[in-house]
Amino acid sequence: MKIEKGVGFTNVFSDFKSDLNSKNFAAGLVAGIFGLSVGLVFISAGTVAGLGSGLIMMWITSFYLINGLFGILVPSYYRQPLAMANSIPGALLFTAVIPMVGLGPVLGATLIAGLISLLVGFSGIMGKVMRFTPTPIVMAMIAGVLLKFGLDMVRALESALVPTLIMVGTFLILSKMAPKIPAVLGSLVVGIIYLIISGVEFTGIEFTVNYPQFVMPEFTLEAFLAYGLPLAIILIGMETPVGVSLLKSAGYKGIPVNGITAVNGFATMVSSFFHLHSTCIAGPMTAISSSPDAGKREQRWVAAVIIGIIFAVSAPFYGGFVKLFEVMPGYFIAIIAGLALVKVLISAISASFGSTHRIGAIFTFLIAASGVQLFSIGAPFWALVFGIIASLIVEPNDFNFRLKGEDSEEEADIELKSKGA
């Protein structure tokens, strides 16, 4: 078995208490709010696909409860900021395929995809798979995906000039004058005050209670080919490399590459019994919780745990949160998400266009930023595919495929140290 050992759960409560501080708390809070807002994307996708409101709420409730539980356990075990959520490309494909083959077969395909990811993690080959996804190309894909959040923040100037200037100005002033105060949290507080003063009405929001419901998956070849196989490729070829590259860019060593892949698979298998399409390491939220804004590197795992707590606690009441986000102006979440990810975007762009894989990186960046979809699979996956192909054609010498038995930085990185990062 090749799964990397973590620090474990011994003393986890006392370690959490001693490592908790204002910076990792703020990072976890902001990332958690961002994660809650993502549920609106899923609800919109399910509505457009014609899924019933009952199914959509079971899907979303499972999304936050299951991801929240794994989001508490995984970073606690490894003491690294491994935020857990699920695959957005997988979600869009999930809603598109259900009307064609039915819910039960799609959940069966989800179970098989999770099993494939679990077996790949246990096999220990993810370190070798990562060699085919060079860090500059993966970071270019991340930069392309995150670019949208930055642009949405800037576009808010057109429709909401005053609150945008106030919130961004608060971020800049706090970053310069009071670096010990989490700048994004300050912008969040100032933004809420502005909403209240400007007359946004928060009363009348009703919180309903929903719980995940068990369902038995079914198995068909059609569903596996339409959904299971693409989801397995996304979990192994995109979600794990993104999470690993984000942690590497944040300076972490001993990243549990195989462990992440196995957890993605096992958690996705569990998800398939509760109307959920996947559970895996979360890109944007891992980016926020692993960034320098989350405090000292060895304490940033707390931010990921806080995200998990927010998800798990909010899950049964998410119907009310939907109403809350509907009341909030769209620019509010756009500004907070953009500010939370701005330093991560800087890091991703810097890591993308260094001395190697530059042609592959620029193609990856452009495809990821475009949002193009092919065969119902989103731009991030195709960005990696075409970026690697372009780099192999134009700059093959930038790849360093070592023979078996040779030492490599990638293999050294996946040997998890007992003390964490």
Secondary structure per residue as TSV (DSSP state, phi and psi in degrees):
chain	resnum	aa	ss	phi	psi
A	1	M	-	360.0	134.0
A	2	K	-	-107.2	8.9
A	3	I	-	-68.8	128.7
A	4	E	-	-71.0	140.6
A	5	K	-	-81.9	142.2
A	6	G	-	-103.7	-171.8
A	7	V	-	-67.7	-29.9
A	8	G	-	93.6	-176.2
A	9	F	S	-99.2	2.4
A	10	T	T	-63.7	130.3
A	11	N	T	62.7	20.4
A	12	V	H	-63.9	-36.4
A	13	F	H	-69.9	-43.5
A	14	S	H	-69.0	-36.8
A	15	D	H	-65.6	-40.5
A	16	F	H	-61.4	-45.0
A	17	K	H	-64.3	-42.6
A	18	S	H	-73.9	-29.9
A	19	D	H	-88.1	-15.0
A	20	L	-	-67.5	130.9
A	21	N	-	-148.3	178.0
A	22	S	H	-64.3	-32.9
A	23	K	H	-73.2	-49.0
A	24	N	H	-72.5	-26.7
A	25	F	H	-66.6	-44.9
A	26	A	H	-63.9	-42.2
A	27	A	H	-62.5	-43.6
A	28	G	H	-65.1	-39.6
A	29	L	H	-64.1	-48.5
A	30	V	H	-63.0	-45.6
A	31	A	H	-64.4	-37.6
A	32	G	H	-64.9	-42.4
A	33	I	H	-63.6	-42.2
A	34	F	H	-59.5	-44.9
A	35	G	H	-62.9	-38.1
A	36	L	H	-64.9	-35.1
A	37	S	H	-69.8	-26.2
A	38	V	H	-63.8	-26.6
A	39	G	H	-56.4	-29.4
A	40	L	H	-64.6	-33.2
A	41	V	H	-63.5	-43.2
A	42	F	H	-66.3	-42.0
A	43	I	H	-62.1	-42.1
A	44	S	H	-64.0	-43.3
A	45	A	H	-63.7	-41.8
A	46	G	H	-66.4	-37.6
A	47	T	H	-66.6	-44.4
A	48	V	H	-61.7	-36.4
A	49	A	T	-77.2	-5.5
A	50	G	T	85.1	16.0
A	51	L	-	-73.4	144.5
A	52	G	-	-67.7	154.9
A	53	S	H	-63.1	-34.7
A	54	G	H	-63.2	-44.9
A	55	L	H	-64.2	-41.3
A	56	I	H	-62.3	-43.3
A	57	M	H	-69.2	-36.0
A	58	M	H	-63.7	-40.6
A	59	W	H	-61.2	-49.2
A	60	I	H	-69.6	-39.1
A	61	T	H	-62.8	-43.2
A	62	S	H	-64.7	-38.2
A	63	F	H	-51.3	-53.8
A	64	Y	H	-78.9	-35.1
A	65	L	H	-72.5	-49.5
A	66	I	H	-67.6	-45.1
A	67	N	H	-64.6	-34.3
A	68	G	H	-65.5	-44.1
A	69	L	H	-64.1	-47.0
A	70	F	H	-67.4	-30.7
A	71	G	H	-68.8	-19.3
A	72	I	H	-86.5	-43.2
A	73	L	H	-72.1	-45.4
A	74	V	H	-66.3	-53.0
A	75	P	H	-65.3	-28.3
A	76	S	H	-67.3	-39.7
A	77	Y	H	-69.7	-43.7
A	78	Y	H	-93.5	-11.5
A	79	R	T	54.8	39.5
A	80	Q	S	-132.8	154.0
A	81	P	-	-75.8	67.9
A	82	L	-	-94.5	78.8
A	83	A	-	-68.3	140.7
A	84	M	E	-115.4	137.7
A	85	A	E	-150.8	-133.2
A	86	N	-	-148.7	173.7
A	87	S	-	-78.7	119.4
A	88	I	H	-67.0	-45.1
A	89	P	H	-57.1	-39.2
A	90	G	H	-64.0	-36.0
A	91	A	H	-66.2	-43.4
A	92	L	H	-65.6	-38.5
A	93	L	H	-69.0	-37.6
A	94	F	H	-55.9	-49.9
A	95	T	H	-68.0	-30.5
A	96	A	H	-75.2	-31.7
A	97	V	H	-87.4	-30.3
A	98	I	H	-53.7	-46.7
A	99	P	H	-62.8	-21.5
A	100	M	H	-86.9	-40.6
A	101	V	H	-120.7	-10.6
A	102	G	-	99.4	154.3
A	103	L	H	-64.5	-49.5
A	104	G	H	-56.5	-50.1
A	105	P	H	-62.2	-35.6
A	106	V	H	-65.6	-40.0
A	107	L	H	-67.9	-33.8
A	108	G	H	-64.0	-41.0
A	109	A	H	-64.9	-34.9
A	110	T	H	-61.9	-43.4
A	111	L	H	-60.6	-43.4
A	112	I	H	-66.6	-41.3
A	113	A	H	-60.6	-42.0
A	114	G	H	-63.3	-40.4
A	115	L	H	-62.2	-41.5
A	116	I	H	-60.9	-46.1
A	117	S	H	-63.7	-39.7
A	118	L	H	-61.4	-45.2
A	119	L	H	-65.9	-38.1
A	120	V	H	-63.5	-41.0
A	121	G	H	-63.1	-44.0
A	122	F	H	-69.4	-25.8
A	123	S	H	-71.8	-22.5
A	124	G	T	80.3	15.2
A	125	I	-	-92.2	-1.0
A	126	M	H	-63.6	-31.4
A	127	G	H	-58.8	-37.9
A	128	K	H	-74.5	-37.7
A	129	V	H	-60.8	-37.5
A	130	M	H	-63.6	-24.4
A	131	R	H	-66.4	-26.8
A	132	F	T	-85.6	-3.2
A	133	T	S	-125.0	78.2
A	134	P	-	-57.2	146.1
A	135	T	H	-54.7	-43.9
A	136	P	H	-58.0	-37.7
A	137	I	H	-72.6	-41.8
A	138	V	H	-63.5	-42.9
A	139	M	H	-67.0	-30.7
A	140	A	H	-66.1	-39.3
A	141	M	H	-63.3	-44.2
A	142	I	H	-61.2	-43.9
A	143	A	H	-60.9	-41.0
A	144	G	H	-63.7	-40.9
A	145	V	H	-68.2	-43.2
A	146	L	H	-73.8	-20.4
A	147	L	H	-55.4	-36.9
A	148	K	H	-58.1	-40.3
A	149	F	H	-66.2	-39.8
A	150	G	H	-65.7	-42.7
A	151	L	H	-66.8	-38.4
A	152	D	H	-62.5	-36.7
A	153	M	H	-63.9	-44.0
A	154	V	H	-68.0	-39.2
A	155	R	H	-63.8	-22.2
A	156	A	H	-61.2	-19.8
A	157	L	H	-60.5	-32.0
A	158	E	H	-67.7	-43.0
A	159	S	H	-102.8	-17.3
A	160	A	-	-145.2	65.3
A	161	L	H	-60.8	-49.8
A	162	V	H	-63.9	-54.1
A	163	P	H	-64.2	-31.7
A	164	T	H	-64.7	-46.2
A	165	L	H	-64.0	-38.0
A	166	I	H	-66.3	-47.6
A	167	M	H	-71.2	-43.3
A	168	V	H	-67.9	-39.7
A	169	G	H	-60.9	-40.7
A	170	T	H	-61.2	-43.0
A	171	F	H	-59.6	-46.8
A	172	L	H	-67.7	-42.2
A	173	I	H	-65.6	-45.6
A	174	L	H	-65.6	-37.2
A	175	S	H	-61.9	-34.6
A	176	K	H	-88.0	-47.1
A	177	M	H	-92.3	-28.3
A	178	A	-	-138.8	68.1
A	179	P	T	-62.1	-18.4
A	180	K	T	-77.5	-17.0
A	181	I	S	-91.0	125.6
A	182	P	-	-57.4	113.8
A	183	A	H	-63.9	-38.1
A	184	V	H	-67.1	-38.7
A	185	L	H	-64.0	-39.3
A	186	G	H	-61.8	-42.2
A	187	S	H	-64.5	-37.4
A	188	L	H	-62.4	-47.2
A	189	V	H	-63.6	-46.8
A	190	V	H	-62.3	-39.4
A	191	G	H	-63.5	-41.9
A	192	I	H	-64.4	-41.6
A	193	I	H	-59.7	-42.1
A	194	Y	H	-62.6	-42.0
A	195	L	H	-61.0	-42.1
A	196	I	H	-65.6	-45.4
A	197	I	H	-64.7	-36.0
A	198	S	T	-78.6	-2.3
A	199	G	T	96.6	13.9
A	200	V	-	-66.4	126.5
A	201	E	-	-92.0	118.1
A	202	F	-	-104.1	-2.9
A	203	T	T	-79.5	160.7
A	204	G	T	83.9	5.0
A	205	I	-	-82.1	120.2
A	206	E	-	-99.0	133.2
A	207	F	-	-102.9	111.3
A	208	T	-	-92.1	161.2
A	209	V	-	-114.8	128.0
A	210	N	-	-132.6	151.2
A	211	Y	-	-130.8	152.0
A	212	P	-	-60.8	149.0
A	213	Q	-	-122.6	136.6
A	214	F	-	-72.3	141.0
A	215	V	-	-142.5	145.9
A	216	M	-	-94.9	119.0
A	217	P	-	-64.4	156.0
A	218	E	-	-119.3	165.3
A	219	F	-	-130.7	124.2
A	220	T	-	-139.9	149.6
A	221	L	H	-64.9	-38.5
A	222	E	H	-59.6	-45.0
A	223	A	H	-67.2	-38.1
A	224	F	I	-63.1	-44.8
A	225	L	I	-69.0	-35.6
A	226	A	I	-79.7	-31.7
A	227	Y	I	-131.0	-45.0
A	228	G	I	-61.9	-48.6
A	229	L	H	-65.4	-47.5
A	230	P	H	-59.2	-38.8
A	231	L	H	-65.9	-40.4
A	232	A	H	-61.0	-42.1
A	233	I	H	-63.7	-41.0
A	234	I	H	-64.2	-45.5
A	235	L	I	-62.4	-44.1
A	236	I	I	-84.0	-44.9
A	237	G	I	-88.9	-14.2
A	238	M	I	-124.7	-54.6
A	239	E	I	-63.9	-47.7
A	240	T	H	-63.6	-49.9
A	241	P	H	-57.9	-36.9
A	242	V	H	-63.8	-49.6
A	243	G	H	-61.3	-44.4
A	244	V	H	-63.7	-43.0
A	245	S	H	-66.8	-37.2
A	246	L	H	-62.5	-43.5
A	247	L	H	-67.6	-38.6
A	248	K	H	-61.5	-44.0
A	249	S	H	-65.7	-23.9
A	250	A	T	-86.2	0.9
A	251	G	T	93.5	13.0
A	252	Y	-	-81.1	144.1
A	253	K	-	-117.4	166.1
A	254	G	S	62.3	38.3
A	255	I	-	-73.0	129.5
A	256	P	-	-78.1	76.9
A	257	V	H	-58.5	-50.9
A	258	N	H	-68.5	-37.1
A	259	G	H	-62.4	-43.2
A	260	I	H	-60.9	-45.1
A	261	T	H	-62.9	-43.2
A	262	A	H	-66.3	-42.3
A	263	V	H	-63.3	-43.4
A	264	N	H	-53.3	-43.3
A	265	G	H	-70.2	-49.0
A	266	F	H	-63.1	-45.0
A	267	A	H	-64.9	-35.4
A	268	T	H	-67.7	-37.0
A	269	M	H	-62.1	-44.0
A	270	V	H	-61.1	-42.6
A	271	S	H	-59.6	-34.3
A	272	S	G	-63.4	-18.8
A	273	F	G	-89.9	0.6
A	274	F	G	-135.2	38.7
A	275	H	T	63.4	23.0
A	276	L	-	-115.9	139.8
A	277	H	-	-84.4	-22.7
A	278	S	-	-174.0	161.9
A	279	T	-	-140.2	129.2
A	280	C	E	-159.9	174.5
A	281	I	E	-61.5	138.4
A	282	A	-	-96.8	125.0
A	283	G	H	-64.9	-70.3
A	284	P	H	-58.4	-39.0
A	285	M	H	-74.2	-32.6
A	286	T	H	-65.5	-37.7
A	287	A	H	-61.2	-44.4
A	288	I	H	-68.2	-45.5
A	289	S	H	-74.7	-17.6
A	290	S	H	-101.5	0.6
A	291	S	S	-77.5	162.3
A	292	P	G	-58.1	-25.4
A	293	D	G	-64.3	-16.6
A	294	A	G	-87.6	10.2
A	295	G	-	93.0	-155.8
A	296	K	S	-63.2	142.7
A	297	R	G	-57.6	-41.7
A	298	E	G	-73.1	-8.2
A	299	Q	G	-110.3	-0.3
A	300	R	T	-72.7	-16.4
A	301	W	H	-58.7	-27.8
A	302	V	H	-61.5	-37.0
A	303	A	H	-60.9	-41.0
A	304	A	H	-66.4	-38.7
A	305	V	H	-64.5	-39.5
A	306	I	H	-62.2	-39.3
A	307	I	H	-58.2	-46.6
A	308	G	H	-60.6	-41.2
A	309	I	H	-63.5	-44.4
A	310	I	H	-60.1	-44.1
A	311	F	H	-62.0	-50.4
A	312	A	H	-63.8	-41.6
A	313	V	H	-69.8	-36.7
A	314	S	H	-78.9	-22.0
A	315	A	G	-51.4	-52.0
A	316	P	G	-66.5	-20.9
A	317	F	G	-107.5	16.9
A	318	Y	H	-64.5	-24.4
A	319	G	H	-57.0	-38.1
A	320	G	H	-70.2	-36.3
A	321	F	H	-65.7	-32.2
A	322	V	H	-59.4	-44.9
A	323	K	H	-63.5	-38.9
A	324	L	H	-62.9	-45.5
A	325	F	H	-68.5	-29.0
A	326	E	H	-69.0	-31.6
A	327	V	H	-72.8	-38.7
A	328	M	S	-66.8	137.7
A	329	P	-	-61.5	146.7
A	330	G	H	-59.9	-29.7
A	331	Y	H	-67.2	-25.7
A	332	F	H	-63.0	-53.9
A	333	I	H	-64.9	-36.5
A	334	A	H	-60.9	-42.1
A	335	I	H	-68.8	-45.8
A	336	I	H	-62.7	-44.0
A	337	A	H	-64.3	-42.4
A	338	G	H	-62.3	-44.3
A	339	L	H	-66.7	-38.8
A	340	A	H	-65.7	-28.0
A	341	L	H	-104.3	0.4
A	342	V	H	-63.4	-42.2
A	343	K	H	-71.2	-32.8
A	344	V	H	-65.9	-39.6
A	345	L	H	-62.3	-41.2
A	346	I	H	-59.4	-47.4
A	347	S	H	-63.1	-41.9
A	348	A	H	-65.4	-43.6
A	349	I	H	-65.1	-41.8
A	350	S	H	-62.7	-39.6
A	351	A	H	-76.1	-17.7
A	352	S	H	-80.3	-39.6
A	353	F	S	-116.6	64.5
A	354	G	S	-95.1	-128.5
A	355	S	S	-98.4	-10.1
A	356	T	S	-129.7	157.8
A	357	H	S	56.1	33.2
A	358	R	H	-71.0	-39.5
A	359	I	H	-67.2	-46.7
A	360	G	H	-60.1	-38.3
A	361	A	H	-66.9	-40.9
A	362	I	H	-69.8	-38.0
A	363	F	H	-65.4	-40.9
A	364	T	H	-61.1	-46.7
A	365	F	H	-60.1	-47.0
A	366	L	H	-65.4	-42.2
A	367	I	H	-67.0	-43.4
A	368	A	H	-63.8	-40.1
A	369	A	H	-71.4	-25.0
A	370	S	H	-70.6	-30.2
A	371	G	T	75.8	14.0
A	372	V	-	-64.6	146.2
A	373	Q	-	-121.7	136.6
A	374	L	B	-129.0	129.3
A	375	F	T	54.6	36.7
A	376	S	T	66.7	14.0
A	377	I	B	-108.9	133.9
A	378	G	-	-72.6	171.0
A	379	A	H	-60.7	-38.5
A	380	P	H	-55.7	-42.9
A	381	F	H	-64.1	-48.3
A	382	W	H	-67.6	-28.9
A	383	A	H	-61.1	-43.4
A	384	L	H	-65.9	-44.5
A	385	V	H	-60.9	-55.0
A	386	F	H	-72.2	-31.0
A	387	G	H	-65.1	-43.4
A	388	I	H	-65.7	-42.5
A	389	I	H	-61.2	-45.4
A	390	A	H	-61.2	-41.2
A	391	S	H	-68.6	-38.9
A	392	L	H	-62.9	-35.8
A	393	I	H	-74.5	-46.9
A	394	V	H	-91.4	-36.6
A	395	E	-	-133.6	57.7
A	396	P	G	-62.8	-27.4
A	397	N	G	-68.5	-14.8
A	398	D	G	-75.1	-17.6
A	399	F	-	-82.1	144.1
A	400	N	-	-127.9	81.3
A	401	F	-	-89.1	102.3
A	402	R	-	-81.4	152.2
A	403	L	-	-76.2	159.3
A	404	K	T	-57.9	134.2
A	405	G	T	100.1	-17.7
A	406	E	-	-82.7	146.4
A	407	D	-	-76.4	151.0
A	408	S	-	-148.0	155.7
A	409	E	H	-62.0	-37.8
A	410	E	H	-62.2	-42.8
A	411	E	H	-68.2	-35.7
A	412	A	H	-66.0	-35.9
A	413	D	H	-66.4	-28.6
A	414	I	T	-89.7	4.2
A	415	E	S	-88.3	97.6
A	416	L	-	-68.0	126.2
A	417	K	-	-76.8	148.9
A	418	S	T	-65.5	-21.3
A	419	K	T	-96.7	8.7
A	420	G	-	87.9	-149.4
A	421	A	-	-68.9	360.0
